[in-house]
Amino acid sequence: MQKQFINPSGLPKWERSFSQVVIVHNGATKTVYLSGQVAVDADNHLVGPGDLKIQAEMAFMNLERALAAAGVSPEDVVKLNVYLVDYKAEQATIVREAMRMVFRHKELPASTWLGVERLALEGLLIEVDAIAVAEA
């Protein structure tokens, strides 16, 4: 089993706190683990302060960038976790619309949505992480 740790360009740089993407090659398949993606651009600036729609769109765009860097697509995602600060049920539509910008296929991954008190950086409203499985 071989592990590959990458920090793709276009994603925030977190001063070597963690890897954005870990790829585990295991024979004919590879499993891709994505760290939580948030509404922070490649220059580490918060995008859309106070606006869940803009932050959700950016978080899912970052997720898509991370998947592409690992050589997989949204169709390969088997598990998705969504973390929302002070989550309210009426926000689900906003998040689903952003999610559908990336997950355009019929079959959606298993998912868990969690309301949380706060995220790692002040001002973040949403974080998404995922696991993908594909042919090596």
C-alpha positions as CSV (number, residue, x, y, z in Angstrom):
1,M,0.0,0.0,0.0
2,Q,1.4,3.4,-1.0
3,K,0.4,6.8,0.4
4,Q,0.7,10.1,-1.4
5,F,0.3,13.4,0.5
6,I,-0.4,16.5,-1.6
7,N,-1.3,20.2,-1.2
8,P,-2.7,21.2,-4.6
9,S,-2.2,24.7,-6.0
10,G,-5.3,26.8,-5.9
11,L,-6.2,25.7,-2.4
12,P,-5.3,27.6,0.9
13,K,-1.9,27.0,2.3
14,W,-2.1,26.2,6.0
15,E,1.6,26.4,6.9
16,R,2.1,22.7,7.0
17,S,-0.6,22.0,9.5
18,F,-2.0,19.1,7.5
19,S,-2.2,17.7,3.9
20,Q,-5.2,18.8,1.8
21,V,-5.3,15.5,0.1
22,V,-4.1,12.0,0.9
23,I,-4.2,9.3,-1.7
24,V,-3.9,5.6,-0.7
25,H,-3.1,3.3,-3.5
26,N,-4.1,-0.3,-2.8
27,G,-3.8,-2.5,-5.8
28,A,-6.4,-1.8,-8.5
29,T,-8.0,1.0,-6.5
30,K,-7.2,4.2,-4.8
31,T,-8.9,5.9,-1.9
32,V,-8.7,9.7,-1.7
33,Y,-9.2,11.5,1.7
34,L,-9.9,15.2,1.5
35,S,-9.3,17.5,4.4
36,G,-12.1,19.9,5.2
37,Q,-12.6,22.5,2.5
38,V,-13.8,26.0,3.4
39,A,-14.4,29.4,1.9
40,V,-10.8,30.5,1.9
41,D,-9.0,31.3,-1.4
42,A,-5.5,30.3,-2.5
43,D,-4.1,33.5,-0.8
44,N,-5.7,32.5,2.5
45,H,-8.4,35.2,2.4
46,L,-11.9,34.4,3.7
47,V,-14.5,34.6,0.9
48,G,-18.0,35.8,1.5
49,P,-17.9,36.9,5.2
50,G,-21.4,36.4,6.7
51,D,-22.9,34.9,3.5
52,L,-23.6,31.2,3.6
53,K,-24.4,31.0,-0.1
54,I,-21.1,32.4,-1.2
55,Q,-19.1,30.4,1.4
56,A,-20.9,27.1,0.4
57,E,-20.1,27.7,-3.3
58,M,-16.4,28.4,-2.5
59,A,-16.1,25.4,-0.2
60,F,-17.6,23.1,-2.8
61,M,-15.4,24.6,-5.5
62,N,-12.3,24.0,-3.3
63,L,-13.6,20.4,-2.8
64,E,-13.8,20.0,-6.6
65,R,-10.2,21.4,-7.0
66,A,-8.9,18.9,-4.4
67,L,-10.6,16.0,-6.2
68,A,-9.2,17.0,-9.6
69,A,-5.7,17.3,-8.1
70,A,-6.1,13.7,-6.9
71,G,-7.2,12.5,-10.3
72,V,-10.7,11.7,-9.3
73,S,-14.1,13.3,-9.9
74,P,-17.2,14.1,-7.9
75,E,-18.7,10.9,-9.2
76,D,-16.0,9.0,-7.2
77,V,-17.0,10.5,-3.9
78,V,-18.6,7.9,-1.6
79,K,-18.8,9.9,1.6
80,L,-19.4,13.6,2.2
81,N,-19.4,15.5,5.5
82,V,-20.9,19.0,5.8
83,Y,-20.3,21.1,8.9
84,L,-22.4,24.2,9.4
85,V,-22.0,26.9,12.1
86,D,-25.3,27.4,14.0
87,Y,-27.2,25.2,11.4
88,K,-30.8,25.8,10.8
89,A,-33.0,23.6,8.6
90,E,-33.9,26.4,6.3
91,Q,-30.3,26.6,5.2
92,A,-30.4,23.2,3.6
93,T,-31.6,24.6,0.3
94,I,-28.6,27.0,0.1
95,V,-26.2,24.2,0.8
96,R,-27.9,21.7,-1.6
97,E,-27.7,24.3,-4.4
98,A,-24.0,24.8,-3.9
99,M,-23.5,21.0,-3.6
100,R,-25.3,20.5,-6.9
101,M,-22.8,22.8,-8.6
102,V,-20.2,20.0,-8.0
103,F,-22.3,16.8,-7.7
104,R,-24.2,17.1,-10.9
105,H,-24.7,13.3,-11.4
106,K,-27.7,11.3,-10.3
107,E,-26.1,9.2,-7.6
108,L,-25.1,11.2,-4.6
109,P,-22.6,10.1,-1.9
110,A,-23.5,9.0,1.6
111,S,-23.4,12.1,3.7
112,T,-23.6,13.5,7.2
113,W,-24.6,17.1,8.0
114,L,-23.6,18.5,11.4
115,G,-24.4,21.7,13.1
116,V,-21.4,23.0,15.0
117,E,-20.7,25.9,17.3
118,R,-17.7,27.2,15.3
119,L,-15.0,26.2,12.8
120,A,-11.2,26.6,12.8
121,L,-11.2,30.2,11.6
122,E,-13.4,33.1,12.7
123,G,-16.0,33.9,10.1
124,L,-16.3,30.5,8.5
125,L,-19.9,29.2,8.2
126,I,-19.3,25.9,6.4
127,E,-16.7,23.2,5.9
128,V,-17.0,20.1,3.7
129,D,-14.7,17.0,3.6
130,A,-15.0,13.8,1.5
131,I,-13.7,10.4,0.7
132,A,-13.5,9.1,-2.8
133,V,-12.7,5.7,-4.3
134,A,-11.6,5.1,-7.9
135,E,-9.6,2.8,-10.1
136,A,-5.9,3.4,-9.6
